[in-house]
């Protein structure tokens, strides 16, 4: 996924179109905050690669569950786990202090 600032978009909108023609997602940010996600379409629908990118991004940001990410991506649960691993996205997430509690319970 390519990231453009709102200034980049105003200065060179053709970059957004070039990304779309290559089938790449583009995130537009304003002052570092995501503002817009441009999703390329193939025959009027997002490509499989775009759906996987969207699902991984939403999962990584904690917006959706792993099961929902797999459904969005059109993948089996185990395949989505593998894909997240390839992207270095953690699938086991502990709340602050949870690891210490688990280790204390394990050792005690």
C-alpha beads as a LAMMPS data file, in Angstrom:
LAMMPS data file: protein, C-alpha beads

108 atoms
107 bonds

1 atom types
1 bond types

-500.0 500.0 xlo xhi
-500.0 500.0 ylo yhi
-500.0 500.0 zlo zhi

Masses

1 110.0

Atoms # bond

1 1 1 0.000 0.000 0.000
2 1 1 1.271 3.413 -0.954
3 1 1 0.723 6.423 1.300
4 1 1 0.219 9.943 -0.007
5 1 1 -0.270 13.093 1.991
6 1 1 -3.110 15.414 1.100
7 1 1 -0.436 17.815 -0.207
8 1 1 0.994 15.048 -2.437
9 1 1 -2.477 14.391 -3.812
10 1 1 -3.099 18.059 -4.579
11 1 1 0.346 18.458 -6.168
12 1 1 0.360 15.239 -8.224
13 1 1 -3.030 13.474 -8.421
14 1 1 -1.691 11.271 -11.205
15 1 1 0.229 9.289 -8.541
16 1 1 -3.089 8.067 -7.132
17 1 1 -4.225 7.009 -10.596
18 1 1 -0.897 5.301 -11.302
19 1 1 -1.238 3.284 -8.083
20 1 1 -4.762 2.251 -9.069
21 1 1 -3.605 1.180 -12.534
22 1 1 -0.966 -1.039 -10.883
23 1 1 -3.667 -2.519 -8.628
24 1 1 -2.197 -0.972 -5.467
25 1 1 -4.139 0.441 -2.547
26 1 1 -3.381 4.043 -1.652
27 1 1 -3.862 5.699 1.715
28 1 1 -4.224 9.467 1.763
29 1 1 -3.311 11.156 5.026
30 1 1 -3.770 14.671 6.377
31 1 1 -1.310 15.698 9.083
32 1 1 -0.402 12.032 9.571
33 1 1 -4.009 10.908 10.111
34 1 1 -5.583 8.507 7.555
35 1 1 -8.164 10.395 5.544
36 1 1 -9.024 8.188 2.592
37 1 1 -8.349 4.721 1.242
38 1 1 -8.369 4.389 -2.542
39 1 1 -9.132 0.820 -3.643
40 1 1 -8.425 -0.201 -7.240
41 1 1 -11.189 -2.088 -9.036
42 1 1 -11.014 -4.918 -11.539
43 1 1 -14.197 -5.255 -13.589
44 1 1 -16.019 -3.108 -11.035
45 1 1 -14.913 -5.004 -7.917
46 1 1 -11.871 -4.822 -5.645
47 1 1 -9.108 -7.253 -6.602
48 1 1 -8.290 -10.199 -4.346
49 1 1 -4.976 -8.568 -3.441
50 1 1 -6.761 -5.336 -2.486
51 1 1 -9.213 -7.221 -0.277
52 1 1 -6.361 -9.012 1.490
53 1 1 -4.574 -5.676 2.012
54 1 1 -7.724 -4.089 3.437
55 1 1 -8.443 -7.024 5.727
56 1 1 -4.858 -7.096 7.025
57 1 1 -4.825 -3.355 7.635
58 1 1 -8.152 -3.370 9.479
59 1 1 -7.077 -6.343 11.594
60 1 1 -3.717 -4.743 12.378
61 1 1 -5.485 -1.577 13.559
62 1 1 -7.805 -3.628 15.785
63 1 1 -10.923 -2.711 13.816
64 1 1 -11.987 -6.287 13.002
65 1 1 -11.492 -9.826 14.270
66 1 1 -9.308 -12.420 12.604
67 1 1 -12.403 -14.293 11.437
68 1 1 -13.846 -11.131 9.867
69 1 1 -10.496 -10.408 8.203
70 1 1 -10.482 -13.895 6.673
71 1 1 -14.028 -13.409 5.341
72 1 1 -13.198 -9.987 3.838
73 1 1 -10.075 -11.425 2.207
74 1 1 -11.988 -14.449 0.927
75 1 1 -9.507 -16.762 2.639
76 1 1 -9.653 -19.667 5.044
77 1 1 -8.916 -18.725 8.650
78 1 1 -5.584 -20.596 8.611
79 1 1 -4.549 -18.940 5.342
80 1 1 -5.309 -15.515 6.834
81 1 1 -3.143 -16.395 9.857
82 1 1 -0.308 -17.275 7.473
83 1 1 -0.800 -14.058 5.511
84 1 1 -0.716 -11.922 8.654
85 1 1 2.478 -13.721 9.685
86 1 1 4.089 -12.919 6.323
87 1 1 3.218 -9.269 6.969
88 1 1 4.658 -9.391 10.520
89 1 1 1.232 -8.619 12.012
90 1 1 0.817 -10.122 15.474
91 1 1 -2.163 -12.428 15.917
92 1 1 -1.725 -12.961 19.648
93 1 1 -2.338 -9.716 21.441
94 1 1 -2.086 -9.288 25.165
95 1 1 -3.498 -6.401 27.162
96 1 1 -1.037 -4.369 29.247
97 1 1 0.021 -6.421 32.251
98 1 1 -1.535 -9.628 30.911
99 1 1 1.803 -11.254 30.057
100 1 1 3.116 -10.623 33.566
101 1 1 -0.046 -12.146 35.092
102 1 1 0.186 -15.188 32.839
103 1 1 3.861 -15.706 33.661
104 1 1 3.155 -15.327 37.413
105 1 1 0.337 -17.900 37.185
106 1 1 2.510 -20.272 35.198
107 1 1 5.370 -20.096 37.674
108 1 1 3.249 -20.124 40.802

Bonds

1 1 1 2
2 1 2 3
3 1 3 4
4 1 4 5
5 1 5 6
6 1 6 7
7 1 7 8
8 1 8 9
9 1 9 10
10 1 10 11
11 1 11 12
12 1 12 13
13 1 13 14
14 1 14 15
15 1 15 16
16 1 16 17
17 1 17 18
18 1 18 19
19 1 19 20
20 1 20 21
21 1 21 22
22 1 22 23
23 1 23 24
24 1 24 25
25 1 25 26
26 1 26 27
27 1 27 28
28 1 28 29
29 1 29 30
30 1 30 31
31 1 31 32
32 1 32 33
33 1 33 34
34 1 34 35
35 1 35 36
36 1 36 37
37 1 37 38
38 1 38 39
39 1 39 40
40 1 40 41
41 1 41 42
42 1 42 43
43 1 43 44
44 1 44 45
45 1 45 46
46 1 46 47
47 1 47 48
48 1 48 49
49 1 49 50
50 1 50 51
51 1 51 52
52 1 52 53
53 1 53 54
54 1 54 55
55 1 55 56
56 1 56 57
57 1 57 58
58 1 58 59
59 1 59 60
60 1 60 61
61 1 61 62
62 1 62 63
63 1 63 64
64 1 64 65
65 1 65 66
66 1 66 67
67 1 67 68
68 1 68 69
69 1 69 70
70 1 70 71
71 1 71 72
72 1 72 73
73 1 73 74
74 1 74 75
75 1 75 76
76 1 76 77
77 1 77 78
78 1 78 79
79 1 79 80
80 1 80 81
81 1 81 82
82 1 82 83
83 1 83 84
84 1 84 85
85 1 85 86
86 1 86 87
87 1 87 88
88 1 88 89
89 1 89 90
90 1 90 91
91 1 91 92
92 1 92 93
93 1 93 94
94 1 94 95
95 1 95 96
96 1 96 97
97 1 97 98
98 1 98 99
99 1 99 100
100 1 100 101
101 1 101 102
102 1 102 103
103 1 103 104
104 1 104 105
105 1 105 106
106 1 106 107
107 1 107 108
